[in-house]
Amino acid sequence: MRKCDVLIVGTGCAGLYCALNLPRDKKIIMITKAKVEECDSYLAQGGICVQHDENDFEPFMEDTLKAGHYENTRESVEIMISHSRDTINDLLDYGVRFCRDKNGELKYTREGGHGKHRILHHKDITGEEITSTLYARVKELDNVEIYENTTMVDLIAHDGEAGVDERAKRFPEGTLAAKAAAKEFLKHKSGECFGIVIRKEDGKLDAIYADVTVLATGGVGGLYRYSTNFRHLTGDGVALALRHGISTRDVDYVQIHPTTFYSENIEDRSFLISESVRGEGAKLYNKNMERFVNELIPRDKLTAAIREQMAKDNTEHVWEDMRTIPMDELVSHFPNILEYCKDHGFDATKECIPVVPAQHYFMGGVKVDKNSQTSMERLYAIGETACNGVHGKNRLASNSLLESLVFGKVAARDLIKYEPLDMDEDFEESMETKVKTKTNKEGQVVVTRESTYLTPDYSKYEDIDKWNEENHQLVLDEINRRN
């Protein structure tokens, strides 16, 4: 058992930037399901958006809203754009090396759905550059501990009325007496989080208690056969939100990226062919090597056009031609993409490469307000696992890193409002006796002492594979239910 001031579940750019923006007197624990580097933030290729100049606010806003089918939460978009330049300045101060022109000025590129050049990048590994730099800065902090290969199993929480009702609906084996007792224990109608149950690298279960918990667990790509995401990213934050009745939003809004490298071999993860490639001039062709679409339309529309063309041609892919990009720009901007293609039998400087759509991003997630707070007290969500409505129905290219960073910082600034949990050094032992219930002759549950904190019932997780499978199915069922 451990206790901290702030617990951050996830070490992508959202979680790392959140940690960097918390007060240095806060004891912070960060956990990650795999290695720190094995997060989708590291995989982001294209770049990060920024309001280019004072005249770009409304155009940037319109491009984001249009891509999102105008289902975006406008306030969230305004917050993201208005904080974009400060966020970039922070990254530069941390040491992020964005590409510059021959005069030393920041070099902007353009991608699908953008009306102008407003995207900064570091070659074709922008996410790796940003996330590794943030990680280096976090490692310099004495108040942060990071535990790798540590999995969040469950929340330690009072569920709130919505959560109790949700659990009764989803898990009908729960008795009415248990439901009644749970309601007696509520401190807030919205519920309250005290930390999480974890599975450590050695397989043992443990608990981490925290004044505030921040979910930064990433997307849902691991639930799909073809995805650009790491396989271990399986919507854990959303699954536990569903288990505990925490509000979710737009869970059916799953983005398919139009261009990933097509391989006849079964790959562990689909390799992304960045939007920036098309932004710099690459073309898409059908089986007859004819253009069939405007390559710079938003992702969802381009994906639909590619799938329609594949069906018409009875093929499993279309072709992407990078030879339209000047050779010096192609080699300097996209070295990793060129290397990957070459390793898989294609020289993209001399021939077209096969591309196909694959799952890429999750616009939905745990519902949060403008401060990144969930419907449960002491629980926040940031990054891809959260949904504040900024992306609407379809994310605009290169808004993901920006959104994760902006709202990670927003969460850090807001969560300090919570007073510390009143826990003494031997609180774990005393918790065992804080809840006393009994059933009288009439079958009524009588609470003799009120619960303050919860002791995890580890027996629920004895079959951890079954527990995880149930979590995965919860998320998939919710996605399909809303479609």
C-alpha positions as CSV (number, residue, x, y, z in Angstrom):
1,M,0.0,0.0,0.0
2,R,1.2,3.5,-0.9
3,K,-0.2,7.0,-0.3
4,C,0.4,10.1,-2.3
5,D,-1.0,13.5,-3.0
6,V,-1.6,13.0,-6.7
7,L,-1.7,9.7,-8.6
8,I,-1.4,9.9,-12.4
9,V,-2.3,6.7,-14.3
10,G,-0.4,6.9,-17.5
11,T,2.9,8.4,-18.7
12,G,2.1,9.9,-22.1
13,C,2.4,13.5,-22.8
14,A,-0.8,14.4,-20.9
15,G,0.3,12.7,-17.7
16,L,3.9,13.9,-17.9
17,Y,2.9,17.5,-18.6
18,C,0.3,17.4,-15.8
19,A,3.1,16.3,-13.3
20,L,5.4,19.1,-14.5
21,N,2.7,21.7,-13.7
22,L,1.9,20.5,-10.2
23,P,3.4,22.2,-7.1
24,R,6.8,20.8,-6.2
25,D,5.6,20.1,-2.6
26,K,3.1,17.5,-3.9
27,K,4.1,13.9,-3.6
28,I,3.3,12.4,-7.1
29,I,3.1,8.8,-8.1
30,M,2.8,7.9,-11.8
31,I,2.2,4.4,-13.1
32,T,2.2,3.0,-16.6
33,K,1.0,-0.4,-17.9
34,A,4.2,-1.0,-19.9
35,K,7.3,1.0,-20.3
36,V,7.1,4.8,-20.3
37,E,8.1,4.9,-24.0
38,E,5.3,2.5,-24.9
39,C,2.5,5.0,-25.2
40,D,0.7,6.5,-28.2
41,S,2.2,9.9,-27.5
42,Y,5.5,8.5,-28.6
43,L,4.0,7.3,-31.9
44,A,2.6,10.6,-33.0
45,Q,4.3,11.5,-36.3
46,G,2.8,14.5,-37.9
47,G,3.1,17.3,-35.4
48,I,1.3,19.6,-33.0
49,C,-1.0,22.5,-33.9
50,V,-0.6,26.1,-32.7
51,Q,-2.4,29.3,-33.4
52,H,-0.1,30.7,-36.1
53,D,-0.7,34.4,-35.4
54,E,-3.3,36.7,-33.9
55,N,-5.4,36.4,-37.1
56,D,-5.5,32.6,-36.9
57,F,-7.8,32.1,-34.0
58,E,-11.1,32.0,-35.9
59,P,-9.7,30.0,-38.9
60,F,-8.2,27.5,-36.5
61,M,-11.5,27.3,-34.7
62,E,-13.5,26.8,-37.9
63,D,-11.1,24.1,-39.1
64,T,-11.5,22.2,-35.8
65,L,-15.3,22.6,-35.7
66,K,-15.7,21.6,-39.4
67,A,-13.6,18.5,-38.9
68,G,-15.7,17.6,-35.9
69,H,-19.0,18.0,-37.8
70,Y,-19.8,21.0,-35.5
71,E,-20.5,18.6,-32.6
72,N,-17.5,20.0,-30.7
73,T,-17.9,21.8,-27.3
74,R,-16.9,25.3,-28.4
75,E,-15.6,26.3,-25.0
76,S,-13.2,23.4,-25.0
77,V,-11.9,24.4,-28.5
78,E,-11.5,28.0,-27.4
79,I,-9.4,26.9,-24.3
80,M,-7.2,24.7,-26.5
81,I,-6.5,27.3,-29.1
82,S,-6.0,30.2,-26.7
83,H,-3.5,28.2,-24.7
84,S,-1.7,26.8,-27.8
85,R,1.1,29.3,-28.1
86,D,1.9,29.2,-24.3
87,T,2.1,25.5,-24.5
88,I,4.5,25.6,-27.4
89,N,6.7,28.1,-25.5
90,D,6.7,25.7,-22.5
91,L,7.9,22.9,-24.8
92,L,10.6,25.1,-26.3
93,D,11.7,26.0,-22.7
94,Y,11.8,22.3,-21.8
95,G,14.1,21.7,-24.8
96,V,11.8,20.3,-27.6
97,R,13.5,20.6,-30.9
98,F,11.0,21.7,-33.5
99,C,12.2,21.9,-37.1
100,R,13.3,25.4,-38.2
101,D,13.8,27.0,-41.6
102,K,17.2,28.3,-42.9
103,N,16.7,31.5,-41.0
104,G,16.2,29.7,-37.7
105,E,12.5,30.4,-37.5
106,L,10.0,27.7,-36.6
107,K,8.9,25.8,-39.6
108,Y,5.2,25.2,-40.1
109,T,3.6,22.5,-42.2
110,R,0.0,21.7,-43.2
111,E,-2.2,18.6,-43.0
112,G,-5.6,17.5,-44.1
113,G,-8.5,19.7,-42.9
114,H,-6.3,22.7,-42.2
115,G,-6.8,25.9,-44.2
116,K,-3.2,27.0,-43.6
117,H,0.2,26.0,-42.3
118,R,0.0,25.9,-38.4
119,I,1.6,22.6,-37.5
120,L,5.1,22.3,-35.9
121,H,7.0,19.1,-36.1
122,H,10.3,17.3,-35.4
123,K,11.0,15.3,-38.6
124,D,8.3,12.6,-38.6
125,I,8.7,11.7,-34.9
126,T,7.1,14.7,-33.2
127,G,5.4,12.7,-30.5
128,E,8.6,10.9,-29.5
129,E,10.5,14.2,-29.4
130,I,7.9,15.9,-27.1
131,T,7.2,13.0,-24.9
132,S,10.9,12.0,-24.3
133,T,11.7,15.6,-23.5
134,L,8.9,15.8,-21.0
135,Y,10.0,12.5,-19.5
136,A,13.5,13.7,-19.1
137,R,12.2,16.8,-17.2
138,V,10.0,14.7,-15.0
139,K,12.9,12.4,-14.0
140,E,14.6,15.5,-12.7
141,L,11.9,16.0,-10.1
142,D,12.4,14.7,-6.5
143,N,8.7,14.6,-5.8
144,V,7.7,12.2,-8.6
145,E,7.9,8.4,-8.5
146,I,7.3,6.4,-11.7
147,Y,6.3,2.7,-11.6
148,E,6.5,0.8,-15.0
149,N,4.7,-2.4,-15.8
150,T,2.1,-1.6,-13.2
151,T,-1.6,-2.0,-14.2
152,M,-4.6,-0.2,-12.9
153,V,-7.1,-2.9,-11.9
154,D,-9.9,-0.9,-10.3
155,L,-10.8,2.4,-8.6
156,I,-11.1,2.7,-4.8
157,A,-14.2,4.8,-4.6
158,H,-17.6,5.5,-3.2
159,D,-19.6,5.2,-6.4
160,G,-22.4,7.7,-5.9
161,E,-26.0,7.2,-6.7
162,A,-25.5,6.9,-10.4
163,G,-22.7,4.4,-9.9
164,V,-24.7,2.2,-7.6
165,D,-27.7,2.1,-10.0
166,E,-25.3,1.4,-12.9
167,R,-23.7,-1.5,-11.1
168,A,-27.0,-2.9,-10.2
169,K,-28.1,-2.7,-13.9
170,R,-24.8,-4.1,-15.3
171,F,-24.2,-6.7,-12.6
172,P,-27.6,-8.0,-11.5
173,E,-26.1,-10.6,-9.2
174,G,-25.5,-7.8,-6.7
175,T,-28.1,-8.0,-3.9
176,L,-30.5,-5.3,-2.9
177,A,-29.0,-5.3,0.6
178,A,-25.5,-4.6,-0.9
179,K,-27.0,-1.8,-3.0
180,A,-28.7,-0.3,0.0
181,A,-25.6,-0.5,2.1
182,A,-23.6,1.2,-0.6
183,K,-26.0,4.1,-0.7
184,E,-25.6,4.6,3.0
185,F,-21.9,5.0,2.6
186,L,-22.1,7.9,0.1
187,K,-20.5,11.2,0.9
188,H,-21.3,12.8,-2.4
189,K,-24.1,12.0,-4.9
190,S,-21.4,12.0,-7.5
191,G,-19.2,9.6,-5.6
192,E,-15.6,10.1,-4.5
193,C,-12.3,8.5,-5.5
194,F,-9.6,7.6,-3.0
195,G,-7.1,5.8,-5.3
196,I,-6.8,2.6,-7.3
197,V,-6.1,-1.1,-7.0
198,I,-2.9,-2.0,-9.0
199,R,-1.3,-5.2,-10.3
200,K,2.4,-4.9,-9.8
201,E,5.1,-6.2,-12.1
202,D,5.4,-9.3,-10.0
203,G,1.7,-10.0,-10.4
204,K,0.8,-9.1,-6.8
205,L,-2.2,-6.8,-6.1
206,D,-1.8,-3.7,-4.0
207,A,-3.5,-0.3,-3.4
208,I,-2.4,3.3,-4.0
209,Y,-4.4,5.9,-2.1
210,A,-4.3,9.5,-3.3
211,D,-5.9,12.8,-2.5
212,V,-6.6,13.1,-6.2
213,T,-6.4,10.6,-9.0
214,V,-5.8,11.5,-12.7
215,L,-6.6,9.1,-15.4
216,A,-4.3,9.4,-18.5
217,T,-4.7,5.8,-19.7
218,G,-4.9,6.5,-23.5
219,G,-7.3,5.1,-26.1
220,V,-9.0,1.9,-27.1
221,G,-6.8,0.7,-30.1
222,G,-5.8,-2.5,-28.4
223,L,-9.4,-3.7,-28.7
224,Y,-9.2,-3.6,-32.5
225,R,-7.5,-6.1,-34.8
226,Y,-6.1,-3.3,-37.0
227,S,-4.9,-0.2,-35.1
228,T,-2.0,2.2,-35.0
229,N,-2.1,2.0,-31.2
230,F,0.0,-0.1,-28.8
231,R,-1.8,-3.4,-28.1
232,H,-2.0,-2.8,-24.3
233,L,-4.1,0.4,-24.7
234,T,-7.5,-1.1,-24.1
235,G,-9.7,1.7,-22.7
236,D,-9.0,0.9,-19.1
237,G,-10.1,4.3,-17.8
238,V,-13.4,4.1,-19.8
239,A,-14.0,0.5,-18.6
240,L,-13.7,1.5,-14.9
241,A,-15.9,4.6,-15.5
242,L,-18.6,2.3,-16.8
243,R,-18.2,-0.1,-13.8
244,H,-18.5,2.8,-11.3
245,G,-21.2,4.8,-13.1
246,I,-18.9,7.7,-13.9
247,S,-20.2,9.7,-16.8
248,T,-18.9,8.9,-20.3
249,R,-19.4,10.8,-23.6
250,D,-19.2,10.0,-27.3
251,V,-17.9,6.5,-26.7
252,D,-18.9,5.5,-30.3
253,Y,-16.7,8.2,-31.8
254,V,-13.7,6.2,-32.9
255,Q,-11.5,7.6,-35.6
256,I,-10.1,5.6,-38.5
257,H,-6.9,6.9,-40.0
258,P,-7.0,6.8,-43.8
259,T,-3.4,5.8,-44.5
260,T,-1.5,3.1,-42.7
261,F,1.0,0.8,-44.4
262,Y,-0.6,-2.2,-45.9
263,S,1.1,-5.5,-45.2
264,E,0.1,-9.1,-46.1
265,N,1.8,-10.2,-42.9
266,I,0.0,-10.0,-39.6
267,E,1.5,-7.0,-37.8
268,D,1.3,-6.4,-34.1
269,R,0.5,-2.7,-34.8
270,S,-0.5,-0.9,-38.0
271,F,2.2,1.6,-39.1
272,L,1.0,5.1,-39.7
273,I,1.8,7.0,-42.8
274,S,1.5,10.5,-41.5
275,E,-1.0,13.0,-42.6
276,S,2.0,15.3,-43.1
277,V,3.0,13.2,-46.1
278,R,-0.1,14.3,-47.9
279,G,0.2,17.8,-46.5
280,E,3.5,18.1,-48.3
281,G,2.1,16.9,-51.6
282,A,1.8,13.1,-51.7
283,K,-1.0,11.7,-53.9
284,L,-3.4,8.8,-53.6
285,Y,-4.1,6.4,-56.6
286,N,-6.5,3.6,-57.3
287,K,-5.4,0.3,-58.9
288,N,-5.1,2.0,-62.3
289,M,-2.8,4.6,-60.8
290,E,-5.5,7.3,-61.2
291,R,-6.2,10.0,-58.5
292,F,-9.6,9.5,-57.1
293,V,-9.9,12.0,-54.2
294,N,-8.7,15.3,-52.7
295,E,-6.0,14.1,-50.3
296,L,-6.4,17.0,-47.9
297,I,-10.1,16.5,-46.9
298,P,-10.7,15.6,-43.2
299,R,-9.8,12.1,-42.1
300,D,-13.3,10.6,-41.8
301,K,-14.2,11.7,-45.4
302,L,-10.9,10.5,-46.8
303,T,-11.3,7.1,-45.1
304,A,-14.8,6.7,-46.6
305,A,-13.4,7.6,-50.1
306,I,-10.6,5.1,-49.8
307,R,-12.9,2.3,-48.6
308,E,-15.3,3.1,-51.5
309,Q,-12.5,3.0,-54.0
310,M,-11.2,-0.3,-52.5
311,A,-14.6,-1.8,-52.9
312,K,-14.9,-0.6,-56.4
313,D,-11.5,-1.9,-57.4
314,N,-11.9,-5.1,-55.3
315,T,-8.5,-4.5,-53.7
316,E,-7.2,-4.5,-50.1
317,H,-5.4,-1.2,-50.4
318,V,-4.8,1.9,-52.5
319,W,-1.5,3.5,-53.4
320,E,0.3,6.5,-52.0
321,D,2.9,8.3,-54.1
322,M,5.5,10.3,-52.1
323,R,7.6,11.0,-55.2
324,T,5.6,14.2,-55.7
325,I,7.5,15.7,-52.7
326,P,10.9,17.3,-53.4
327,M,13.6,14.7,-52.6
328,D,15.4,16.8,-50.0
329,E,12.1,17.5,-48.2
330,L,11.1,13.9,-48.4
331,V,14.4,12.6,-46.9
332,S,14.7,15.3,-44.2
333,H,11.0,15.4,-43.1
334,F,10.1,11.7,-43.2
335,P,13.2,9.6,-42.6
336,N,11.5,7.1,-40.3
337,I,8.6,6.5,-42.7
338,L,11.1,5.9,-45.5
339,E,13.1,3.5,-43.4
340,Y,10.0,1.5,-42.4
341,C,8.8,1.2,-46.0
342,K,12.3,0.1,-47.1
343,D,12.4,-2.5,-44.4
344,H,9.1,-3.8,-45.7
345,G,10.2,-4.0,-49.3
346,F,9.2,-0.6,-50.7
347,D,11.5,2.3,-51.7
348,A,9.2,5.2,-51.3
349,T,11.6,7.5,-53.1
350,K,11.2,5.5,-56.3
351,E,7.8,3.8,-56.1
352,C,4.3,4.0,-54.6
353,I,3.5,2.3,-51.3
354,P,0.3,0.4,-50.4
355,V,-1.9,2.1,-47.7
356,V,-5.1,1.1,-46.0
357,P,-7.3,2.7,-43.2
358,A,-7.0,1.5,-39.6
359,Q,-8.3,2.5,-36.2
360,H,-6.3,5.4,-34.9
361,Y,-7.9,7.6,-32.3
362,F,-10.7,7.7,-29.7
363,M,-12.6,11.0,-29.6
364,G,-15.0,9.8,-26.8
365,G,-14.1,8.8,-23.3
366,V,-14.6,9.6,-19.7
367,K,-16.7,12.8,-19.7
368,V,-14.9,15.8,-18.1
369,D,-15.7,19.5,-17.7
370,K,-13.5,22.4,-18.8
371,N,-11.2,21.7,-15.9
372,S,-10.7,18.0,-16.8
373,Q,-12.7,16.9,-13.8
374,T,-14.9,13.8,-14.1
375,S,-18.4,13.4,-12.6
376,M,-16.7,11.8,-9.5
377,E,-15.0,13.9,-6.8
378,R,-11.2,13.7,-6.6
379,L,-11.0,12.1,-10.1
380,Y,-9.7,13.8,-13.3
381,A,-9.2,12.5,-16.8
382,I,-6.9,13.9,-19.5
383,G,-5.6,12.9,-22.9
384,E,-7.2,10.4,-25.1
385,T,-9.1,8.6,-22.3
386,A,-11.0,11.9,-21.6
387,C,-13.7,13.6,-23.6
388,N,-14.3,17.3,-23.1
389,G,-15.9,17.6,-26.6
390,V,-12.9,19.4,-28.2
391,H,-12.8,17.1,-31.2
392,G,-16.5,16.6,-31.8
393,K,-17.2,13.6,-34.0
394,N,-13.9,13.6,-35.8
395,R,-10.5,14.9,-34.7
396,L,-8.6,17.4,-36.8
397,A,-5.1,16.3,-37.7
398,S,-2.4,17.2,-35.1
399,N,-4.8,18.4,-32.5
400,S,-4.3,15.4,-30.2
401,L,-0.9,16.3,-28.7
402,L,-2.1,19.9,-28.2
403,E,-5.3,18.9,-26.5
404,S,-3.5,16.4,-24.2
405,L,-1.0,19.1,-23.1
406,V,-3.4,22.0,-22.7
407,F,-5.9,20.1,-20.6
408,G,-3.2,18.2,-18.7
409,K,-2.0,21.6,-17.4
410,V,-5.6,22.7,-16.8
411,A,-6.1,19.7,-14.6
412,A,-2.9,20.3,-12.6
413,R,-4.1,23.9,-11.9
414,D,-7.5,22.8,-10.8
415,L,-7.0,19.7,-8.7
416,I,-5.0,21.5,-6.0
417,K,-8.4,22.8,-4.7
418,Y,-8.9,19.5,-2.9
419,E,-7.9,19.3,0.8
420,P,-5.8,16.2,1.7
421,L,-7.6,13.1,2.8
422,D,-7.5,12.8,6.6
423,M,-5.3,9.7,6.8
424,D,-2.9,8.9,9.6
425,E,0.1,6.6,9.2
426,D,-1.8,3.5,10.3
427,F,-5.0,4.4,8.5
428,E,-4.9,1.1,6.5
429,E,-5.3,-1.0,9.7
430,S,-8.1,1.3,11.0
431,M,-10.1,1.2,7.8
432,E,-10.9,-2.5,8.4
433,T,-13.1,-1.5,11.3
434,K,-14.7,1.7,10.0
435,V,-17.5,0.0,8.3
436,K,-19.9,-2.1,10.4
437,T,-23.2,-3.4,8.9
438,K,-25.7,-6.0,9.9
439,T,-29.1,-7.2,8.6
440,N,-32.0,-7.2,11.1
441,K,-34.9,-9.6,11.2
442,E,-36.9,-7.5,8.6
443,G,-34.0,-7.9,6.1
444,Q,-33.0,-4.2,6.5
445,V,-29.4,-3.2,6.3
446,V,-28.3,-1.3,9.4
447,V,-25.1,0.8,9.2
448,T,-23.6,1.1,12.7
449,R,-20.5,3.1,11.7
450,E,-20.1,5.3,8.6
451,S,-17.4,4.4,6.0
452,T,-14.6,7.0,5.5
453,Y,-12.3,5.1,3.1
454,L,-12.6,1.7,1.4
455,T,-10.5,-1.4,1.8
456,P,-10.3,-3.2,-1.6
457,D,-11.8,-6.6,-1.8
458,Y,-9.0,-8.3,-3.6
459,S,-10.9,-11.5,-4.0
460,K,-12.8,-9.8,-6.9
461,Y,-9.7,-9.9,-8.9
462,E,-8.5,-13.5,-8.3
463,D,-9.2,-14.3,-12.0
464,I,-7.5,-11.2,-13.4
465,D,-7.8,-12.4,-17.0
466,K,-11.6,-12.7,-16.6
467,W,-11.7,-9.2,-15.0
468,N,-9.8,-7.7,-17.8
469,E,-11.9,-9.5,-20.5
470,E,-15.0,-8.1,-18.8
471,N,-13.5,-4.6,-18.9
472,H,-12.7,-5.0,-22.6
473,Q,-16.2,-6.2,-23.4
474,L,-17.8,-3.4,-21.4
475,V,-16.1,-0.8,-23.7
476,L,-16.8,-2.6,-26.9
477,D,-20.4,-3.2,-25.9
478,E,-20.8,0.5,-25.1
479,I,-19.2,1.5,-28.5
480,N,-21.5,-0.8,-30.4
481,R,-24.6,0.2,-28.3
482,R,-24.2,3.8,-29.2
483,N,-23.5,3.2,-32.9
